[in-house]
Amino acid sequence: MHRKYLKKWGLTLIEIMIAVAIFAFVMGTTAITVVSVHNNLQIQRERIQAYHVCRSIIEVIREKRTDFITGDESFNWTGFYSWLNSQTNQDWLSLVSVQEHPINLQNLQINIDCRDMQNEPAGGSDNPIQVFVTASWQTSRGYQLQATLGSILTTR
């Protein structure tokens, strides 16, 4: 009687091993998914940070634009382009407040590109112009990423 009861209700070693293998597979897949999601969230945080840096630099350019309006409501394009081209990567980064952008982006490089409305390099008295700010950085995992934000500027 005792033998019949064990055979009817007990588990064999094979059944236990299969159950443990299935459990290990599910736990391993879950762990890989959690780690992947965490890495992707970190990259997205850095990307959002880069867009905030680009937005801040465009705001600085918009504010600085008023310094190049002459008394007769004309615009000093030569001075404006000269100022833009004289700014170095450190100059741009010094204009961005750390309080607004607390995430440190490794090897952050800023590039400013001005284009006319036909997507040719801006120059002379093109009005309006497109300003593209590109932030390039290296993620904590060693990937090189970049984010570009553009805006249209006029003399007013």
C-alpha positions in Angstrom: 0.0 0.0 0.0 2.8 2.4 0.9 4.5 1.8 -2.5 1.4 2.5 -4.5 1.0 5.8 -2.6 4.5 7.0 -3.5 4.2 6.0 -7.1 0.9 7.8 -7.5 1.8 11.0 -5.7 5.6 11.4 -5.8 7.9 13.1 -8.3 10.7 11.4 -10.0 14.2 12.9 -10.2 13.7 13.6 -14.0 10.5 15.6 -13.3 12.3 17.7 -10.7 15.2 18.4 -13.0 12.9 19.5 -15.8 11.0 21.8 -13.4 14.3 23.3 -12.2 15.6 23.8 -15.8 12.4 25.6 -16.8 12.6 27.8 -13.7 16.2 28.6 -14.4 15.4 29.5 -18.0 12.6 31.8 -17.0 14.7 33.5 -14.3 17.7 33.9 -16.7 15.5 35.4 -19.4 14.0 37.8 -16.8 17.4 38.9 -15.5 18.7 39.5 -19.1 15.6 41.6 -19.8 15.9 43.7 -16.6 19.6 44.4 -17.3 18.8 45.3 -20.9 16.0 47.7 -19.9 18.3 49.3 -17.3 21.0 49.9 -20.0 18.5 51.4 -22.4 17.1 53.7 -19.7 20.6 55.0 -19.0 21.1 55.7 -22.7 17.8 57.5 -22.9 18.6 59.6 -19.9 21.9 60.6 -21.6 20.1 61.4 -24.8 17.5 63.6 -23.0 20.4 65.3 -21.3 22.1 66.0 -24.7 18.9 67.4 -26.1 18.6 69.7 -23.1 22.2 70.9 -23.6 21.4 71.6 -27.3 18.2 73.5 -26.3 20.2 75.6 -23.8 22.8 76.5 -26.5 20.0 77.5 -29.0 18.5 79.7 -26.3 21.9 81.3 -25.7 22.3 81.9 -29.5 18.8 83.4 -29.6 19.5 85.8 -26.7 22.9 86.8 -28.1 21.3 87.6 -31.5 19.9 90.8 -30.0 23.5 92.1 -29.6 23.9 92.2 -33.4 20.8 94.4 -34.2 22.1 97.8 -35.2 20.3 101.1 -34.5 18.5 101.2 -37.8 16.8 97.8 -37.3 19.3 96.1 -39.6 21.3 93.1 -38.5 25.1 92.6 -38.4 25.3 89.2 -39.9 29.1 89.4 -40.3 29.5 90.0 -36.5 27.0 87.3 -35.7 28.7 84.6 -37.8 32.1 85.8 -36.5 30.8 85.3 -32.9 29.4 81.9 -33.7 32.6 80.7 -35.3 34.8 82.0 -32.5 33.1 79.9 -29.8 34.9 76.8 -28.8 33.5 73.6 -27.3 34.4 74.8 -23.8 32.8 78.2 -24.5 29.5 76.5 -25.4 29.7 74.1 -22.4 30.4 77.0 -20.0 27.1 78.5 -21.0 25.1 75.4 -19.9 24.3 75.3 -16.1 25.2 72.2 -14.2 22.0 72.5 -12.1 19.8 72.2 -15.2 21.9 69.3 -16.6 23.1 67.1 -13.7 24.0 64.0 -15.8 27.7 64.0 -16.9 28.1 63.1 -20.6 31.5 61.7 -21.3 33.6 63.4 -24.0 30.8 65.8 -24.8 31.5 67.8 -28.0 29.3 70.6 -29.4 29.1 71.5 -33.0 27.1 74.4 -34.5 26.1 74.4 -38.1 24.2 77.3 -39.8 22.3 76.7 -43.1 20.1 78.9 -45.3 16.6 77.7 -46.2 18.0 75.8 -49.2 20.2 73.8 -46.9 23.4 75.5 -48.1 25.9 76.9 -45.7 24.6 80.2 -44.4 26.6 83.3 -45.0 26.2 86.9 -46.0 22.8 88.2 -45.2 20.7 85.0 -45.4 17.5 85.5 -43.5 16.2 83.4 -42.0 18.8 80.8 -41.2 18.6 77.3 -39.7 20.9 76.6 -36.8 21.7 73.0 -35.9 23.3 72.2 -32.6 24.8 68.7 -32.4 26.0 67.1 -29.2 28.3 64.0 -29.5 29.2 62.0 -26.5 30.4 58.5 -25.4 28.1 56.4 -23.3 29.2 54.6 -20.2 29.3 51.4 -22.3 31.6 53.0 -24.8 29.1 53.7 -27.6 29.5 57.0 -29.5 26.1 58.8 -29.8 24.9 62.1 -31.0 21.8 64.2 -30.8 21.0 67.2 -33.1 18.5 69.9 -32.5 17.6 72.6 -35.0 15.9 76.0 -34.9 15.2 78.8 -37.4 16.5 82.2 -36.6 15.5 85.5 -38.1 16.8 89.0 -37.5 13.9 89.8 -35.2 
